[in-house]
Amino acid sequence: MLTRLLLTTLLLFSAAFTQAEAQAPTAALAHARTLTEAQRLSDLNQFFAMVEAGYGPIQYKESQLGVTIAGLRAKYEPLVRAPQSNGEFYYLMKKLVAEFKDGHFNMTVPTDHLAQVGILTDLVEGRVLIESVDRAELPESTFPYVRGDEIVSVDGVPTQVVLDELSAYVASGTDVSIRRSAAMAVFYRAGRNVPVPKGSVTIEIRRGTSSIIETVTLKWKESGTPLDEALQAPSSLRRLGSIPTSFDSFSTREMWLNWIGNERFERSFRCSGSTRIDIPKDATVLMKEPFVAYYHPTHRGNVGYLRIPHYSPLGPDGKTDEKELRLKQYQWAVRQLEANTIGLIIDQDHNCGGSVYWLESMLGLFMNKPYQPMQFQLLANKQEYLSFKKEIDEEYKPNTDEHDLARKALEVLKAAWLAGDFMTKKMSLSGEDLLYPSEYAYTKPIVMLIDEMSGSGGDAFPAMMQGYGRATLVGTHTAGLGGHVTEQPALNYSQLQIRMTKSLFFRPDGVPVENNGAIPDIEYRITRDDFVYGYKNYQKFYLKTLLERIP
């Protein structure tokens, strides 16, 4: 039984960050004075002190990526000393954090400033394609371009170079996830992450796959308060940046909120229970809300489809914890699929992670033997020990299994701290040595769909399913985000908001998830035809893969 501490949901996932809040007036904020060189250096030193004392994966980053505090200081201190505006300093610090290639380690610029042109884009086969067009902003009569048309250049700069520039601000675990996130920001520039352009933008667009390239000029539509006038974040952004001190926080929802903000079009598929793939006409639909589940006939027998968008379920209000209800709903769906199918597709594309406890409970729905809980190495220092101990003392009654298991994990942390170790040995957060399959467990072959926009819990779940032999992974390498996160104090002068990774967690084969993620058994990269024509070829491919694995 898991401690209540570990049931705490990452608040970023449930932040009530509405469009209205994103554009809330900030006129009352004080005008910012330009930061002095001494103030910028102070913030830089504060940042490095935080990293040295409190960034769990720092030794891992040194050994695996060659990222060192000394090396980064030598690179960035001269840049910080150079004369610059506040905004230039903010985005320089964003680039510094991105050097760690850690999607859980992030810095948010305190502004709601935003510029967009009514076009959403994505990266498909290495090219930036139009995903959708806001026809309220760009009617077809004046902007006749559609999904699948290619953005060739922006203001005369080839799109690939634009992606290079935007990628410098993106914190994520793999190059592919970094570049795809950058592609989503080409025409949606949120100041909390990237510099906000002004005025007009000239775009070259290729129609379909033809040789026809046309040029259009659009105007950036700005909202919010310009960057240098928001040293204190608006209330909505403070809520967005609020993260509890919890060992149960490893969601990438914040990354998607940072980069999208707009939940129309296919972007609503990210972290949602919907499906972007057409449900077969002859399917028996079990449910469409809060997640899609169905089965349909094939020449071999019925095959099931189950969507898992995240591991931190909330109610329609975006706040109410519905873990218990959602687990019961998944149990019901799995029981129906077990009774009526010969194999199952689990769609975990664009999964944004969530609760360790709930993820491990979900694993029980598909396991066929006892399995080891997720293994973590925690940062072993006094701050982490005292924080963990305080929550145990406040939340749990003595002489209960909850309390004993929490204390067991705490003692491992304490022993490592007192021994002077930087990290604990590998341990489960629950204190459990083994977990057991659910009475409702699915027992037949499973193919799981993964992609580079699945991160954190979206890395962990497929890695566990693969490692324990319960699923064949199809798709692309997941994002490689491997640890829990906590909020840090804002930097003193710039008020840049920081969340920092405090641990590493591991695949069953002992490889850290950080920068490695889950690796597909069978690679499938989404094509332009998939993107434009409803993913029909993708569906044919994964169904064929599943049927080949059915005895």
N, C-alpha and C positions, 0 to 999 in steps of 0.2 A: 504494500500500500504506500502510495507516494505522499510526501509531506505537502501540506497546504502551501508552503513556501514555493514549491515547484509548480503549483497550479496557477501562479500569478501570470496573467497574460500580458504580453508586451503591449504597453499602452500606445505605442506608435501604430500598432495594427488597428486599434479601436479608436484612434483619435477622430473626434467629430470635426473633420476638416472639410467644411462645405465650400462651395464656390463663393458664397457670400462672405464667409470668413476670410477666404483667401484674398478677397478684394476689399476688406474692411478698411475704412479710412484711417490714416495714420497721421493726420495733420497735427495732432496734438503732440507728436513726438518732437523732442528737442532737435534743433539743427546740429549737425555734428561738426566739431572742430577737426581739422586735419590732425591725425595722429603724428606725434613727433617721432624722430628716429629712435629715441630712447624708449618711447612707449611701444613701438613696433618690436624692438629688440626684447623688451620685457615680456611681451606676449609670446614671442618665439621661444624664449627661455622657459617660460611657464609651460608651453606645449611640450618641449623636449623633456622637462622634468616629469610631466605626467606620463609620457611614454616610457621613460626609464623606470619609473616606479610602478606603473599600473597597466602597461600593455602586455597582456599575457603572451601573445605569439612573438614577442620581439626576438627571442633567441632563435626561434624557428625561421623567422624572416631573414635573420643574419645568415643562417646556415644554408637555407634553400634559395634565397633570392639575392643574397649579398647586400641587403638593405641594413645599414647601420646608422645609429644616431650620429656618430662622428662624421660619417660620409655625407649625410643629409645636412648636418650643420655647416659643414664646409661649403656645400653647394648653395644653401639658401641664405645663410647669414649675409654675404655680400649683396644678395638681391634685396633683402629686407632693409639694409642700410641705405640703398639708393633712394633718392627723392621719389616720392610717389603719392598718389591720392589714397584715400582710405580704401576705395574700391579695388585699386591695383593690389594693395596689401591683402585684402580679403581673398582675392582669387589666387594670389601667390600661395597663400596658406592652404587653399583648397587643393592646389597642385601638390603641395608637400604631403598632405594626407593621402592623396591618390597614389603616391609612390609606394605605399605599403601594400597595394593590391589586396585590400581587405574590405569587402562590401559591408562588413559590420562596423568598421572603424570609419567614422564619417564626421565631417565638419559642415555645419549649416550656417550660411551667411544670414544674419538677422534682417531679412527684408522680404516683403511680399511683392516686390517689383517683378513684372512679367511682361514679356512681349511675344506675340504669336501672330500668325497670318491666316489661320483657318485651315491649315493643311497638317495632317498627321502622317508621319513617315515611319518606315521600318526598314531593316536590313535583310535583304533576300538575295541569296547567291552572290553576296559581296556588293550588291548595288543598293542604293537608297531609292526605294519605291514609295509612291504615294499609297498610303494605307486607306485614307478617307479624306473627304473634303467637307467642310462645314458649309452647306449650301446657303445657310442664312447669311454667311459672310461672303461667300464666293459663289454666286449663282452660276448655273451651267452656261447661261448665255454669255457671260463674260469670262468664265474660267472653265473651259470644256474638257478639263483633264480628269482622269478617273483612276480608280484603284489599279495599280500595276504600272502606271506611267512612271518613268525614271527621272529623278532629279540629277541632272548632269553637272550643273555648276551653280554656285551661289555667289552673286556679286563678282563674277568672273573667276572665282576660285573653284577648281575641280572639287567635286563632292568628296572624293577620297581624302583630299587635303583638309577639307572642313571637318571630316571625321577625326583626322589626326589631331586637330586643334581642340575639338570638344572632348576627345578621349582623355586629354591631360587632366580633366577635372573629375573623371569618373572613378570612384573607388569600387572595385569588384575583383573577384578572385581569378578570373581568366581573361585572356586577351579578347576572346570572342564575345563574352558577356559585356566587356567594357565597350567594345566597338558597336555592338548592337544597341546598348543604352545611349551611346552618342548619336546613333542614327535617329533615335526617337526625339532627340533634342534639336534637330536641324531647324525646325520651324516652331519650336515650343521652348523658349529660353526663359527658364525660371531663375530669377536673380539669386535665389538661395543656393544655386549650384554653378551657374555660368554667367558671364557678363551679359547684360541686356542690351541688345541693339536698338537703335532709334531710326526714324525716318523710313526710307523705302528700301526694298530689296529686289534685285534683279535676278531672275531664275531662268536657267535653261532647262527645258523639259523635253524628254524623248517620249513620243507617243508609242506606247506598247514596246514592241521589239523592232520597230521600224527604224529607218535611218533619218526620220523626220525629227529635227530638233527645233523647238520654237522658244522664243524669249518672251517672258512676261515680267512686268514690274508690279509689285504689290507693296502695301504699306504695313509696317509693323504696327500692330495694335497693342498699345501699352495699357497696363493696369497696375494698381498698387502705387507705392511710394518709391521714388528713385532711391537708389542704394545708399548714398552717403547721408541720407536724412533719416536713417533707421538704425541708429546704434543700439536702440532698445527694441527687441523684437515685438511685433504686435502680439496680442494675446493668443490669436489663433496659431501663430508659429511657435509660441512657447508651449502650447499644448502639443503641437506636432512633435516638438523636440523632447517631450517628457518621457523618460524611460525609468521604470522602477529598478532598484537594485535587486535583481533576481537572477537566480541560476536557471530560470526558465524562459529566457529571452533570446531567441535566435530567429527572428523573423526578418524578411526583406521587404515587408510592406512599405517601410519608410522609403526604401530606394525607389519603389514604384511611385509613391506619392510625390517624391521629389521630382521625378522625371516626367510624370504624366499630368497629374492634377485634374485632367479632364477624363471623365469616365464614359464618354460616348464612344461609339464605334467599336472596333474589335478590342480596343484597349480595355473595355469592360471585362474581357475574358481573363485578363491578368488577375490572379488571386480570387477569381469568382467561380461559383459552382456551375456556371453555364458551359456549353460546349460550342466550339467554333466549327465543329464538323456536323454535317447534316445527319439527323437521326433517320435511319432507314424507314421507308414508308410502311414496311411490314413489321416494324419493331413493336414489341410489347413494352410500353413505357412504364417503369415502376415509379419514377418521380422526376420532376423537372426543377423543383425547388425544395430545399436550398442547394441541392446538387443534382446533377443529371445521372440517372441510372436506368438502363434498359437492357433488353436482350432481343436478338433477332435471328431468324433462321439462316443457315448456310447449308451447303451440300453435305456437310459433315454433321450438322446438328446446330442447336442454338448456341450463339456466342454472346457473352455479356459485355457491357460497357459501363464503367464506373468512373465518375469524375471526382478527383481529390484536389481541390484548389489551394489548400493551406491546412495548417494543423492548429488553428486558433479560432474556433468557431464563435461567432457573435450573433446576436439577434438582429432583427431588421433595423433597430435603432442604432446599430453600430457600437453599442456599449455593453449590452447584457451578455454575460458569459453563458453560452449554451453548449459547453463541452459535453455535459451529461446527456442532454437531449440529442445532440448531433451524433454521439456515439451510438445511442439507441437506434437512430435513424439509419446509420451505416450498418449496424447489426441486422436490422430488418432487411435492408437491401441485399446484404451479403447472403442472408439465409435464402432469399428468393432466387438469387443468382446461383447459389450452390444447388438448389433443387431443380433448376430449369436450364442449365447451360453445361457445355462440355469444356469451356475455356473462357477466360476473362481478359478484357483490355482494361487496364487502369490508366486513365489519362491524368498525368501529373505535370503536363506542360505548363509553364508559367506559374509554378507553385511557389508561394512566397513564405513558406515556413510557418512557425508558430511555437506551440507548447511542446516541450520535451515529454511531459507526462502524457499528453493526448496522442502524440506521435507513437509512443511506445504502446499505448492502448490500441491504436489502430493497427499496429503491426500484428497484434494478437489475432486479428480477424483473418490473417492470411498465412500464419505460420502453421507448420505441421509437427513441430517438436519444441521443447523448451529452448529458449534463446537468451543470450546475454543482453542486458540492457545496453544502451549506448554508453560508450566509455569516454570519459572526459579527463583531461588534465587541467586543474584549476590553478590560477595564480595563487601562490602561497605567501600571503603577507598579512600583517596585522589588520589592515583595513578590511580585507575580505573575510577574515576570521570573525572580527567583531560585528560586521554587518550580518553575516550568516547567523551568529549566535544570538544577536538581538531579535531577529525574526523568529527564531525557534522559541526563545524565552517568551515572546509576546503572543505567539500563535498556538502553541501546542501544550496540551495538558500532559503532565508527567504520567507514567505508567500506562502509556498507550503505544501501539505499534508505530504510529506516526512519529511520536517523539523519539522513540528508540532508533528508528531508521534515520531520522534527521541528525541525531547525535552521532550516529555511526559515521555519516559523511563528514560531519563537522570535525570529528576526531582525526580523520585522515588529513583534512586541511590543516588542523592545528599541528600535527606531528611534522608535516612538511615545513610549515612556517618556522617552528622552533628548531628544526634541523638546519635551517638556513637554505633550504631548497627554493629555487625560483618557482617551480611548479610542483604540484602533487604528482604522485604516481597515478596511473590510469585507475579510474574509479567510476562507478555509476552514481548519478546524482541522487537516486532514490535510496541508495544503501542496499538495494536488492542484488543478489548474485545471479538469479535466473528469473525470467518471466515466462509465462505459460500461454499456449494458444487459447483463444476464446472458444467457448462451446459452440459458437456460431461460425467457426473458421471456414474459409473457402479452401477446398482441398485440391482443386484441379489446376491445369497449367495457366500461367499468367504471363502476359506481355505488358510491360509498363512503358509508357511514353514519357520521355524526358527531353529537356532542351536547355539551352544556355540561359534562359530566363527563369529557371528553377533554381532556388538558392536556399541555403541554410537548412531548415527542415526539409526543403525541397531537394537538397543534396543528400541529407541523411536517410530519408525513408527509402529511396531507390537503392542507395548503397547497402542498407541493411537487407532489403528484399533480395538483392543480387547476392550479397555475401552469404546469406543463409539458404541460397538455392531455391528461392520461391518465385523469382521472376526473371524473365529475359528482358533486358533493357534495350529499347529501340529509340533512336533519335540522336541527340548530340550531347556532348560533355556538359554537365551541369555547372553552375556558376562558381562553385568552390568557396563557399563561405562557411567557416567551421568554428564557431564558438558562441558563447553567450555574451551579451553586451550590457553595459551600464552607462548611465549618463554621468558626465563629468562637469565640474564647475566651468562656466563660460570663461573665456580668456578675459583678463582684467580690463583691458582697454578697448579692444575691438568687440567684445561680447560675442565672439564667434562661439557657436554651440557645438560641443563635442560629445560623441558617444564612442566608447572604446571597448574593444574585445578583451575579455578577461580570461579566456580559456581556449583550449583546443579540443575538438572531439574527433573520433576516429571511426573509420570503416571497420567492418569485421576482420578485414585482412591486416589491420594494424596501421594502415596508411592514414595520415591526417586528412580530413576533408578539406581543410584550408588549402586553397589553390589547386586542389586535385579533384574535388567533387566526386560525382559518380560517372563512370565511363560506360558508354553504351556497349552492349554485346554486339549489336548490329547497328551500324551508323545509318542514319537517314537524315539528310538535310532538306529542309523545306525548299521547294522549287518555286519559280515564278508561277508555273501552272497551278501548283497547290494554292498559292497565295491568291490568285485571281479567280480560280474556279472551285472554291469551296473545299479544298484539301481532299479531293476525291482519290487522287493517286496515293496520297499518304494513307488514307483509309484502306485502300486495296492492299497496300504493302504490309501494314501491320496485321490485317486480318490473315493474309497469306502466311506471315511469320507465325502467328498463333496456331493456325490450323496444321502447320508442319510439325508443331510440338505436341499435338494431341495424339495419343497412341491409337 
